[in-house]
Amino acid sequence: MTSGFRELFVVIAESAGALIGLLFVAVTVSQSRHEDRSKEIGEFRASASLLAFTNALVVSLFGLVPGNGFGYPSLVMGIIGVVFAAAGVRTTLAQPVKQQRRGRQLLLIGALLAVFGFEIDEGIRLVHNPFDRGALGVVGDVLIASLLIGIGRAWELVGRSDAGLFASVRRLFNGNASVEGH
């Protein structure tokens, strides 16, 4: 691995570790959930944040161990992530329609499936060729995306507002009006 990739994965691991610590604080101080969101959906979204951060941490740390590669950690975490996303679909559909918030849930589940799907694909490439610079670059990009997904979900816990693109654009056009978790 080149020093550039090594530095990238060290920064990703450090970022993920710090964000996991902040997530624990956010979950601890978050005292209430939205009245229109089920407990299960809220827990799924908080768990998605933890999984996203843990994904970046695990793949980076195992890949940085001398003699290890990034292939198997990417493959294993990708499979875990796909199973988690499938459970999210089940959790969402098991809720009353009013509490499902399907649009946001499907967006989150789709983002998770994209991240973990790419991770599985590149993990397989790296198992066969641990020095594939293209696959290493994609894994780095996927781990950064994983951190961003986790940050968005953590923001929902702390800020109790939607951190998504559309809510942010609405907020820009509506001034400083607060957009509660839609």
ZIUR-V726070 format. One record per residue. N is the residue number from 1. SS is DSSP state (H for helix, E for strand, L for the rest). PHI is phi in degrees with one decimal (none if undefined). BURIAL is + if it has 9 or more other ideal C-beta (glycine too) atoms within 8 Angstrom, else -. Layout:
# ZIUR-V726070
n ss phi burial
N SS PHI BURIAL
N SS PHI BURIAL
This chain:
# ZIUR-V726070
n ss phi burial
1 L none -
2 L -74.2 -
3 H -63.8 -
4 H -63.2 -
5 H -67.4 +
6 H -59.5 +
7 H -62.0 -
8 H -59.8 +
9 H -70.7 +
10 H -65.5 +
11 H -64.7 -
12 H -62.6 +
13 H -63.0 +
14 H -62.0 -
15 H -62.5 +
16 H -62.6 +
17 H -61.6 +
18 H -65.2 -
19 H -67.3 +
20 H -62.7 +
21 H -60.6 -
22 H -67.1 +
23 H -63.6 +
24 H -60.6 -
25 H -64.9 -
26 H -61.2 +
27 H -65.5 +
28 H -66.3 -
29 H -87.5 -
30 L -72.2 +
31 L -94.3 -
32 L -136.9 -
33 L -109.2 -
34 L -63.8 +
35 L -65.2 -
36 L -92.9 -
37 L -115.6 +
38 L -71.5 -
39 H -59.7 -
40 H -64.7 +
41 H -65.4 +
42 H -60.9 +
43 H -67.6 -
44 H -62.2 +
45 H -67.3 +
46 H -66.6 +
47 H -65.5 +
48 H -62.2 +
49 H -64.0 +
50 H -62.4 +
51 H -63.4 +
52 H -60.8 +
53 H -68.4 +
54 H -63.8 +
55 H -56.2 +
56 H -62.4 +
57 H -65.8 +
58 H -64.1 +
59 H -62.8 +
60 H -64.7 +
61 H -65.5 +
62 H -63.9 +
63 H -67.8 +
64 H -82.0 +
65 L -65.6 -
66 L -54.9 -
67 L 92.7 -
68 L -85.7 +
69 L -122.4 -
70 L -93.7 +
71 H -62.3 +
72 H -65.4 +
73 H -60.3 +
74 H -64.5 +
75 H -63.7 +
76 H -65.0 +
77 H -66.9 +
78 H -62.9 +
79 H -64.6 +
80 H -58.2 +
81 H -64.6 +
82 H -64.8 +
83 H -62.8 -
84 H -62.0 +
85 H -62.9 +
86 H -62.5 -
87 H -64.7 +
88 H -64.8 +
89 H -63.0 +
90 H -60.9 -
91 H -61.4 +
92 H -63.8 +
93 H -70.0 -
94 L -78.8 -
95 L -88.5 +
96 L -57.1 -
97 H -53.4 -
98 H -60.6 -
99 H -96.8 +
100 H -70.5 +
101 L 51.8 +
102 H -54.4 -
103 H -57.8 -
104 H -68.7 +
105 H -64.8 +
106 H -65.3 +
107 H -63.5 +
108 H -62.9 +
109 H -63.2 +
110 H -62.7 -
111 H -64.0 +
112 H -62.8 +
113 H -63.3 +
114 H -64.5 +
115 H -58.7 +
116 H -73.4 +
117 H -65.5 +
118 H -61.7 +
119 H -63.8 +
120 H -63.1 +
121 H -59.7 -
122 H -73.0 +
123 H -61.5 +
124 H -62.1 +
125 H -59.9 +
126 H -75.2 +
127 H -64.4 +
128 H -78.9 -
129 L -144.6 -
130 L -61.9 -
131 L -105.2 -
132 L -70.1 +
133 H -63.5 -
134 H -63.5 -
135 H -66.7 +
136 H -61.5 +
137 H -63.7 +
138 H -65.9 +
139 H -60.6 +
140 H -59.5 +
141 H -61.9 -
142 H -65.2 +
143 H -67.9 +
144 H -65.0 +
145 H -60.9 +
146 H -61.5 +
147 H -61.9 +
148 H -66.1 -
149 H -62.1 +
150 H -61.8 +
151 H -63.2 +
152 H -60.8 +
153 H -70.2 +
154 H -64.9 +
155 H -62.2 +
156 H -59.5 +
157 H -66.3 +
158 H -82.7 +
159 H -84.2 -
160 L 52.3 -
161 E -133.6 +
162 L -74.5 +
163 L -100.6 +
164 L -73.1 +
165 H -60.5 -
166 H -66.6 -
167 H -65.4 +
168 H -66.5 +
169 H -66.0 -
170 H -57.5 +
171 H -63.6 +
172 H -61.8 -
173 H -79.5 -
174 L -97.7 -
175 L 77.5 -
176 L -86.5 -
177 L -59.9 -
178 L -76.9 -
179 L -108.1 +
180 E -68.1 -
181 L -38.4 -
182 L -102.4 -
